[in-house]
Amino acid sequence: MHTVKTRKQRCIVVGGGVAGIAAAVEATLQGMEVVLIEARRYLGGRARSFRDDTSGDVLDNGQHVAMGCYAALRYVLRQLGTEHLLGPDDPVPIVFASAGNERDRFDPYRLPGAAGVIAGVLRLRSFSLAERLRLLQRGVLAAFGPRPEGKTVAALLERWKQPQTVIERFWEPLVLATLNAPIESADATLLRAVLRRAFFGGGKSHYLLVPRVGLSELWEPLPAWLAGRGGQVQLGLQAVELLRVGDRVIGVATDDGEEIRGNAVIAAVPPKALLRLLGPESDAARAAAAFETMPIVSVYLWYDRPLDIPPVVGLWGTTSQWVFDRDRLIERSDDSRRQFPGHVEVTISAARHVATQPAETIAALADRELRAVFPSVEPAQLLRWRVIKERAATVLLTPKTISLRLTPHGSIAGLFVAGDWTATGLPATLESAAASGIAAARAAARLHR
Ligand SMILES: Cc1cc2nc3c(=O)[nH]c(=O)nc-3n(C[C@H](O)[C@H](O)[C@H](O)COP(=O)(O)OP(=O)(O)OC[C@H]3O[C@@H](n4cnc5c(N)ncnc54)[C@H](O)[C@@H]3O)c2cc1C
């Protein structure tokens, strides 16, 4: 009897961000041979890290956090053997602070699951008991009640008659952090998804996870992982055109003049890059063209002494929104610590206005605000700063644009679409990217079985 060795189906993944990484991992697990091509010389896309030459510190292109409910991301990292680097059993409580010396602490980890979240909200001292109870009631209703279709978060909060202080101190920070959008334009169904999955998802869903290493370390094993399973990663290679036979996509042409052919192409790229590949005429391209983007500005500051501040702080009443004490959160070398003992990152999301300002103005503002909020920082000397403006950090998902998100299996045969901006039902996040990649890979594998 002869054994017939069937050739594996080949899946070409375009884009080595989180969506492409997830697609490559899942397509491999589904039995396909994967070729991942990434235009840049590194993996990770909008979630990457690099070494800062002066301090020796590893910096991210912007501080990222994950949540326990990031099941798709964690599944991918588990395959790559890096899930533990997210600190999944070591969640970080959030301290809130203002320049008026107000302090509060959201620590939802004393009880398991949603009970912990409820207890955490009930212990917030900045709101009256009536405000806390109303906040919880509204949170539960929003999570499990009807989907607030066609509404912005601001319209929803107005309908709920939420007091201004609760909006400014709870809802706004939550929406800026999770949706990267002002409440006036953020789509309310995405807030519902966050509440439902993160706050009321049960188990450890509500854990705030801060990677303990530079982001790139999370994806580092991918090339070897793929190579061990018959696949490959090609960095510094850009897809410039989709190859078609009739209406079917059969591969990609690359900027080195070569062609790569396969049974399926997964385009795991942002909308504008998809538009370039598709040309302006298809439905998918028209949808891709409709998305605006929103910046995130990250400010790294180094001081001559460790700053006596909590690891994660949400700031009230300042332009700076979040502060992360990188000295406590991230592995640093002894040399970096000796030279630059204090090291923090300040995040400003939905930063359209801030992103237009010069870097030195932004750094000075972050330093000033930090000193105003934490008197303990006052004696510290700022030794160095570095500002990173990610002008297209995420797409802006509004009630108008949300319905334009593409599904993994679009209208073009042989082509599958992934990316944080596609129709995952989630805000444009690491989790949305990972979920979209997995969905696209499964759709591709199903069709080619
Ligand atoms: C500063 C900042 C902070 C953030 N904070 C958080 C956070 O705290 N938590 C969270 O969950 N999310 C956060 N996000 C969002 C998160 O980073 C993104 O949602 C996610 O990384 C998007 O992944 P992606 O794979 O969809 O897209 P991308 O990362 O953009 O990947 C697309 C890749 O495709 C490549 N590419 C494009 N065109 C081509 C082509 N023609 N050929 C080959 N390659 C191509 C690009 O070079 C890129 O590497 C943040 C984003 C930023 C920028």
The ligand as an SDF file (V2000), in Angstrom:
LIG
                    3D

 53 58  0  0  0  0  0  0  0  0999 V2000
    1.0810   53.9760   21.5760 C   0  0  0  0  0  0  0  0  0  0  0  0
    0.0650   52.8720   21.5430 C   0  0  0  0  0  0  0  0  0  0  0  0
   -0.4690   52.3930   22.7330 C   0  0  0  0  0  0  0  0  0  0  0  0
   -1.3920   51.3480   22.6970 C   0  0  0  0  0  0  0  0  0  0  0  0
   -1.8590   50.8480   23.8840 N   0  0  0  0  0  0  0  0  0  0  0  0
   -2.6030   49.7310   23.8730 C   0  0  0  0  0  0  0  0  0  0  0  0
   -2.9370   49.0900   25.0860 C   0  0  0  0  0  0  0  0  0  0  0  0
   -2.5550   49.5220   26.1630 O   0  0  0  0  0  0  0  0  0  0  0  0
   -3.6790   47.9430   25.0290 N   0  0  0  0  0  0  0  0  0  0  0  0
   -4.1210   47.4380   23.8450 C   0  0  0  0  0  0  0  0  0  0  0  0
   -4.7600   46.3800   23.8640 O   0  0  0  0  0  0  0  0  0  0  0  0
   -3.8360   48.0370   22.6600 N   0  0  0  0  0  0  0  0  0  0  0  0
   -3.0770   49.1520   22.6520 C   0  0  0  0  0  0  0  0  0  0  0  0
   -2.7300   49.7550   21.4680 N   0  0  0  0  0  0  0  0  0  0  0  0
   -3.2930   49.2330   20.2110 C   0  0  0  0  0  0  0  0  0  0  0  0
   -2.5020   48.0360   19.6780 C   0  0  0  0  0  0  0  0  0  0  0  0
   -1.1240   48.3190   19.5990 O   0  0  0  0  0  0  0  0  0  0  0  0
   -3.0000   47.7160   18.2780 C   0  0  0  0  0  0  0  0  0  0  0  0
   -4.3810   47.5090   18.3360 O   0  0  0  0  0  0  0  0  0  0  0  0
   -2.3700   46.4810   17.6530 C   0  0  0  0  0  0  0  0  0  0  0  0
   -0.9810   46.4400   17.8520 O   0  0  0  0  0  0  0  0  0  0  0  0
   -2.6960   46.4520   16.1630 C   0  0  0  0  0  0  0  0  0  0  0  0
   -2.1510   45.2980   15.5590 O   0  0  0  0  0  0  0  0  0  0  0  0
   -2.4310   44.9730   14.0280 P   0  0  0  0  0  0  0  0  0  0  0  0
   -1.6820   43.7380   13.7250 O   0  0  0  0  0  0  0  0  0  0  0  0
   -3.8860   45.0210   13.7680 O   0  0  0  0  0  0  0  0  0  0  0  0
   -1.8160   46.1930   13.1920 O   0  0  0  0  0  0  0  0  0  0  0  0
   -0.3030   46.6930   13.0450 P   0  0  0  0  0  0  0  0  0  0  0  0
    0.3960   46.5690   14.3370 O   0  0  0  0  0  0  0  0  0  0  0  0
   -0.3730   48.0360   12.4150 O   0  0  0  0  0  0  0  0  0  0  0  0
    0.3630   45.6590   12.0450 O   0  0  0  0  0  0  0  0  0  0  0  0
    0.2890   45.7700   10.6600 C   0  0  0  0  0  0  0  0  0  0  0  0
    1.6390   45.3910   10.0800 C   0  0  0  0  0  0  0  0  0  0  0  0
    1.5320   45.2760    8.6830 O   0  0  0  0  0  0  0  0  0  0  0  0
    2.7220   45.7670    8.0910 C   0  0  0  0  0  0  0  0  0  0  0  0
    2.4000   46.0970    6.7000 N   0  0  0  0  0  0  0  0  0  0  0  0
    1.5720   47.0740    6.2410 C   0  0  0  0  0  0  0  0  0  0  0  0
    1.4870   47.0140    4.9090 N   0  0  0  0  0  0  0  0  0  0  0  0
    2.2620   45.9860    4.5020 C   0  0  0  0  0  0  0  0  0  0  0  0
    2.5660   45.4320    3.2300 C   0  0  0  0  0  0  0  0  0  0  0  0
    2.0450   45.9270    2.1050 N   0  0  0  0  0  0  0  0  0  0  0  0
    3.4300   44.3670    3.1730 N   0  0  0  0  0  0  0  0  0  0  0  0
    3.9760   43.8370    4.3100 C   0  0  0  0  0  0  0  0  0  0  0  0
    3.6980   44.3490    5.5480 N   0  0  0  0  0  0  0  0  0  0  0  0
    2.8500   45.3950    5.6400 C   0  0  0  0  0  0  0  0  0  0  0  0
    3.0850   46.9610    8.9570 C   0  0  0  0  0  0  0  0  0  0  0  0
    4.4500   47.3020    8.8220 O   0  0  0  0  0  0  0  0  0  0  0  0
    2.7200   46.4380   10.3470 C   0  0  0  0  0  0  0  0  0  0  0  0
    3.8250   45.8270   10.9860 O   0  0  0  0  0  0  0  0  0  0  0  0
   -1.8310   50.8190   21.4550 C   0  0  0  0  0  0  0  0  0  0  0  0
   -1.3180   51.3240   20.2650 C   0  0  0  0  0  0  0  0  0  0  0  0
   -0.3570   52.3160   20.3020 C   0  0  0  0  0  0  0  0  0  0  0  0
    0.2240   52.8100   19.0040 C   0  0  0  0  0  0  0  0  0  0  0  0
  1  2  1  0
  2  3  1  0
  2 52  2  0
  3  4  2  0
  4  5  1  0
  4 50  1  0
  5  6  2  0
  6  7  1  0
  6 13  1  0
  7  8  2  0
  7  9  1  0
  9 10  1  0
 10 11  2  0
 10 12  1  0
 12 13  2  0
 13 14  1  0
 14 15  1  0
 14 50  1  0
 15 16  1  0
 16 17  1  0
 16 18  1  0
 18 19  1  0
 18 20  1  0
 20 21  1  0
 20 22  1  0
 22 23  1  0
 23 24  1  0
 24 25  2  0
 24 26  1  0
 24 27  1  0
 27 28  1  0
 28 29  2  0
 28 30  1  0
 28 31  1  0
 31 32  1  0
 32 33  1  0
 33 34  1  0
 33 48  1  0
 34 35  1  0
 35 36  1  0
 35 46  1  0
 36 37  1  0
 36 45  1  0
 37 38  2  0
 38 39  1  0
 39 40  1  0
 39 45  2  0
 40 41  1  0
 40 42  2  0
 42 43  1  0
 43 44  2  0
 44 45  1  0
 46 47  1  0
 46 48  1  0
 48 49  1  0
 50 51  2  0
 51 52  1  0
 52 53  1  0
M  END
$$$$
